[in-house]
Amino acid sequence: MIATRVLGLAASGLTILVLGACGGRSDKEDAEQTVRDIVKAASDTDGDKFCGSITEKLREQLTGASGDKTDDACKKLIDSQKGRKSKVTKITKTEVDGDTATVTAELETSGRKQPQVFKLKKEDGDYKLASASQ
């Protein structure tokens, strides 16, 4: 169940690190790019990028760890998901409300497409994944 939840979230894209370097985009564009980046990081099993793109609260929820242990536990969890490739095939809806955004995207995993809703929250000026659901 955790693996499925992580993959759903991971399939969700990883932008936070990239967004800080990019400027000039609207909040809507930033939120959509964040989702693409999170999904890519999860698909590439890049624990550093994925875990850096999600909120501390979500890291705690996914790993059951707290405090200083969440980063390592998150990276190990993502790194253990090798072989499951996902990609964003299209963004179908994006809503921005202040420091939060909701992005609905179609993800393809193992040839199967399904919608995924990503809830994002700005932390330190960048969107981070707060939750994801189908």
C-alpha positions as CSV (number, residue, x, y, z in Angstrom):
1,M,0.0,0.0,0.0
2,I,2.8,2.4,0.8
3,A,4.5,1.5,-2.5
4,T,1.4,2.3,-4.4
5,R,0.9,5.5,-2.5
6,V,4.5,6.5,-3.1
7,L,4.3,5.6,-6.8
8,G,1.1,7.7,-7.2
9,L,2.8,10.6,-5.5
10,A,6.1,10.0,-7.3
11,A,4.3,9.7,-10.6
12,S,3.2,13.1,-9.6
13,G,6.3,15.0,-10.8
14,L,9.3,16.9,-9.3
15,T,9.8,20.6,-9.9
16,I,10.6,22.3,-6.7
17,L,14.4,22.4,-7.2
18,V,14.1,23.4,-10.8
19,L,11.5,26.1,-10.2
20,G,13.9,28.2,-8.0
21,A,16.2,28.5,-11.0
22,C,13.5,29.3,-13.5
23,G,11.7,32.6,-13.1
24,G,9.2,34.4,-15.2
25,R,6.5,31.8,-15.1
26,S,3.0,32.2,-13.7
27,D,1.9,30.3,-10.5
28,K,-0.2,28.0,-12.8
29,E,2.9,27.2,-14.9
30,D,5.0,26.6,-11.8
31,A,2.5,24.3,-10.3
32,E,2.2,22.3,-13.5
33,Q,6.0,22.0,-13.9
34,T,6.3,20.9,-10.3
35,V,4.0,18.0,-11.0
36,R,6.0,17.0,-14.1
37,D,9.2,17.2,-12.1
38,I,7.8,15.1,-9.2
39,V,6.6,12.4,-11.5
40,K,9.9,12.3,-13.3
41,A,11.9,12.1,-10.0
42,A,9.7,9.3,-8.8
43,S,10.0,7.4,-12.1
44,D,13.8,7.9,-12.1
45,T,13.8,6.7,-8.5
46,D,15.7,9.9,-7.6
47,G,15.1,10.1,-3.9
48,D,17.0,13.3,-3.4
49,K,14.9,15.2,-5.9
50,F,11.6,13.6,-5.0
51,C,12.0,14.0,-1.3
52,G,13.1,17.6,-1.7
53,S,9.9,18.3,-3.6
54,I,7.4,17.2,-1.0
55,T,6.4,18.8,2.2
56,E,7.9,17.7,5.5
57,K,4.4,16.6,6.7
58,L,4.0,14.3,3.6
59,R,7.5,12.8,4.2
60,E,6.4,11.9,7.7
61,Q,3.2,10.4,6.5
62,L,4.8,8.3,3.8
63,T,7.7,7.0,5.9
64,G,6.3,7.0,9.4
65,A,9.6,8.7,10.5
66,S,9.9,12.0,12.2
67,G,12.5,14.7,12.7
68,D,15.9,14.2,11.2
69,K,15.0,10.7,10.1
70,T,12.4,11.7,7.5
71,D,14.9,12.6,4.7
72,D,16.8,9.3,4.8
73,A,13.6,7.2,5.2
74,C,12.0,9.0,2.2
75,K,15.1,8.5,0.0
76,K,15.2,4.8,0.8
77,L,11.5,4.4,0.1
78,I,11.8,6.1,-3.3
79,D,15.0,4.3,-4.2
80,S,13.3,1.0,-3.5
81,Q,10.7,1.7,-6.2
82,K,13.0,0.9,-9.1
83,G,11.4,-0.4,-12.3
84,R,8.1,1.4,-12.1
85,K,8.1,4.1,-14.8
86,S,5.4,6.8,-15.0
87,K,5.0,9.9,-17.0
88,V,2.6,12.8,-17.3
89,T,0.8,12.5,-20.5
90,K,-1.3,15.7,-20.0
91,I,-2.4,18.3,-17.5
92,T,-6.2,18.4,-17.5
93,K,-6.9,21.1,-14.8
94,T,-5.0,23.5,-12.6
95,E,-6.4,25.7,-9.9
96,V,-4.2,28.1,-7.9
97,D,-5.5,29.7,-4.7
98,G,-2.8,31.8,-2.9
99,D,0.0,29.5,-1.7
100,T,-1.8,26.3,-2.7
101,A,-2.5,24.7,-6.1
102,T,-4.4,21.6,-7.3
103,V,-3.2,20.0,-10.5
104,T,-5.1,17.2,-12.2
105,A,-2.9,15.2,-14.6
106,E,-3.2,12.1,-16.6
107,L,-0.3,9.7,-15.8
108,E,0.8,6.7,-17.8
109,T,2.3,3.7,-15.9
110,S,2.9,0.4,-17.6
111,G,0.8,1.5,-20.6
112,R,-2.2,2.3,-18.4
113,K,-3.4,5.9,-18.2
114,Q,-5.2,7.2,-15.1
115,P,-6.0,10.6,-13.6
116,Q,-4.1,11.8,-10.6
117,V,-4.8,14.9,-8.4
118,F,-1.8,16.6,-6.9
119,K,-2.3,19.1,-4.0
120,L,0.6,21.5,-3.8
121,K,1.7,24.0,-1.2
122,K,4.2,26.7,-1.4
123,E,7.1,26.4,1.0
124,D,10.0,28.9,0.8
125,G,8.5,30.3,-2.4
126,D,8.4,26.9,-4.2
127,Y,5.5,24.5,-4.7
128,K,5.9,21.2,-3.0
129,L,3.7,18.2,-3.1
130,A,1.4,18.0,0.0
131,S,-0.8,15.1,-1.2
132,A,-1.9,13.1,-4.2
133,S,-4.9,11.0,-5.0
134,Q,-6.6,9.2,-7.9
